[in-house]
Amino acid sequence: MRRNVVLLAVLAFGLALAGSEQWVGHNPQHSYQIPNPEPGIFPDTPQAFMPAVDTFKYDDGMPGSAWAWNQGGNGWGVKFISPSDNVTLTGALVHFYSGWPQPGGTNAMFKVFADDGPGGTPGTEIWASDTVTIVRGEWNFIPVDEPIIGSNYYIFYVQVDSNPMCPGLSIDAFNNAPSHRMWTYSETDGFAEDARRGEWLIRAVCDWEWQTTNAAAQYFASNMPLDTTPDINLYVRTFVKNLGTATIPAGTPVRLQVTGPQSYVYEDTMNTSADLPSGQRVQINFSPAWRIPQTSGNYAIKVWPEAAGEQWPADDPITYDLSVAQWIEYADFDGLNWLTWGGPMRATQFDPADFALQYPVGISRARHQFYAHPQYPWPDSSFRFKVFGDDGSTLLYESDEIEASPGTPGPITYCDFDSTLIVESGTFYLAVAPVSSTGHPSSCGDGEPDGQSFQGQPGSWIPWTMGEYFTSASCQGGVGISEGGVSVREPTLAVSGYPNPVADFVTIRWQVPSRQSVRVELYDATGRCVRHLYGSQQGLTGSTTLDARSLPAGIYLVRLEAASGTATRKLVLER
């Protein structure tokens, strides 16, 4: 169980993010543990819980934030996989956040849908409640007592009143659920999948006639990324539960399969190490880690147990859809022809349209290959990656100092950005900036100039006409910006971490009144800028995730500077 923590970093401002019917996200001032209802362990309530025999969930029991729509009539739902073709949905457990919104409310409605819509989307309405009174700050048991026959099903909470006269639905901070399980409902736009980090705290309490043998993967035990970059390790961990009456013996195989572009297939198997009694679960850690391929595109991660005599395979597998960014580059890395230490910087101008990337484009990683000629030793091997905007002079990102890898040529040197950098339009310059005034470390180049490589400094770039530098950027198209937010009169900035004081990842969201120059940066307690998080000449609304694991503990400030004003939030990091 996670310990109680206090969110010191955030003021309780709402921020509209998407859709014609907007909803408001809350970065709460307190994150707290709550009772974890499992079979036979339910909070005090006048409703009878039996004969419920199991609780299905995807959340971790820790409200990391809360959400509310601006208008009533909209809601959130979770898709559950039936453990049999004849299940009684005894009820739903739903948690509402304590203390937000203000003044808040206690009215709520709930609905259950079959998954008989197109492609398994919400279809037939099976059950609906009247307006009921809920209790904020704890689990609420909503009696349903409805048979679910031959279908998976969705449980939806429907907001009755407008914000802030409504309760806030709790959401945790990690992304553990399989894909296609978290949903939203809008009165104007209907049902839609929601790919936001975290899970709604909505659970299903079920009764059914248990099979003798039924083993099912339920959800992932690690925080799954919404997207990632090539050539890194991803550790896949999952929970497998015994939903049958017979013990699942040790040595039962649990399979992993990853499929992707160009007929890519990766497979692995782990075996359970001990007997798994009825109703119990076990965590399976696949080892070694899956190495994400260089090929960008969409990958499907599938995990399932293979219990001997399995009687209900429909609930065995879980899947996760992972988007992998692509490396974009102009140089032919197999066509080495030059080494150069021209400077003080060497930059490649990237046009995402050359690579069929849709704006906005997210940049998350950079790489460069250096060459240490034995007759021209490097006085210094230190450098930084820098990213400049379309004008060639506006600094959007600057890395820490990095040591180049020597060789003739050396191995490729990589840099993972601390947060995804968003480019809404135009081009960007990715530069290598040596620390030494000599221009070393020296870079590799090919012999086929495409007009994309430059040397010099921001605002006065000189074309390098001998070839193209061995520079690449890892990019994804169509990411990072949430358009159509509610109207604001001044810049808004919200920061959320989990837990907070933060130890690892922080989500930062912002909005300005109209398209304008926007910069978001992280400062330490001395006022030194330690991270360039975002920069745009045409910013409006957006979000990014800061990887804070490499930063020292202490107090930091996240600062938004825009043409229409500034906003600052405090962030506390602990180790």
Buried (B, 14 or more C-beta within 10 A) or exposed (E): EEEEBEBBBBEBBBBBBBBEBBBBBBBBBBBBEBEBBEBEEBBEEEEEBEEBBBBBBBBBBBBBBBBBBBBBBBBBBBBBBBBBEEBBBBBBBBBBBBBBBEEBBBBBBBBBBBBBBEEBBBBEEBBEBEEBEBBBBBBBBBBBEBEBEEBBBBBBBBBBBBBBBBBBBBBBBBBBBBBBBBBBBBBEEEBEEBEBBBBBBBBBBBBBEBBEBBBBBBBBBBBBBBBBBBBBEBEBBBBBBBBBBBEBEEEBEBBBBBBBEEEEEBEBEBEBEEBBEBBEBBEBEBEEEBEBBEBBBEBEBBBBBBBEEBBBBEBBBBBBBBBBBBBBBBBBBEBBBBBBBBBBBBBBBBBBBEBEBEBBBBBBBBBBBBBBEEEEEBEBBBBBBBBBBBEBEBBBBBBEEBEBBBEEBBEBBBBEBBBBBBBBEBBBBBBBBBBBEBBBBBBBBBEEBBEBBBBBBBEEBEEBEBBBBBBBBBBBBEBBBBEEBBEBEEBBBBBBBBBBBBBEBBBBBBBBBEBBBBBBBBBBEEEEBBBBBBBBBBBBBBBBBBBBEEBEEBBBBBBBBBBBEEBEBEBBBEE
